Structures are given as C-alpha cells and as structure tokens.
Amino acid sequence: MMEEEIEINGNKYILESSIKKEQTMPKSMKGKEYCIIRTYSAGVFAGWIDRKAIGREHTIFNSRRIFHWEGAASLSQLANDGVSVPDECKFAQIVPKTDLKEVIEVIPITSKAQKSIVGVKIWQI
C-alpha cells in the first residue's frame, strides 16, 4: 500500500495523487479570486471564490477552514499580511469544494498573505 502522507521537518504533506478530484472542480481558477470568506455560522475560510457572484450563497474551491490564527490582529490584517506565527495557527486541510449558505464578508487576499496562509501546516488531532 502506497503512503498518502509524508512528513518532512515536522510538516505533513499529502500526495496530490491521493486527493480525490470532484467533477464539479473547476478546470482552472480563472475568474476567481483567493479571499478570506467569513460566514454567519460556519466560520472563516480562505479559498477561491467567484467575486462576481451575487447573494449570500457561494461555492468556494481549494479552501481551508481558518479555525484559529496567531500573528494577525484581525481578518483584514490576515488578508493583507498573512500570519507571523504560523506554528500557532490552526488551519484545516484543503477541501476541493465547499458550498456556503450564509456568506457575510469576503476580503481579497494579497499574494504575500496567500503564501503565508498556504504555508501553514495542516492542523489535525
């Protein structure tokens, strides 16, 4: 049986071939923007979203649930600067597609912050 996860210097990595790709997954992220998405009751996510979509229901792609962060005072700072204490953050694994029903805030993420968010190791028990 092939290993689906490896650990290097304390960071866990998942083999791309082990991730199941859904048919609803977009072929590219063209037309989408990497953003912080805050919902009414489902929490905070970082992922790709169609900013032209109207209303409170959105589908996000390749997203991570942001459970807890350190090194940014607010979601606004997280979206602009990323985190300065990545080892203290709790960001879930990447989910290919998530449908959100109660989106209340969408904040575009800078490329600097995106690198920081993507670089946070997967939090798991």
Secondary structure, DSSP 8 states (H G I E B T S, - for coil): ---SEEEETTEEEE-GGGS---TTS-S--TT-EEEEEEESSS-EEEEEE-TT--SS-EEEEEEEEEEE--S-SSHHHHHHH--S-GGG-EE---EEEEEES-EEEEEE--HHHHHHHHHS-B---
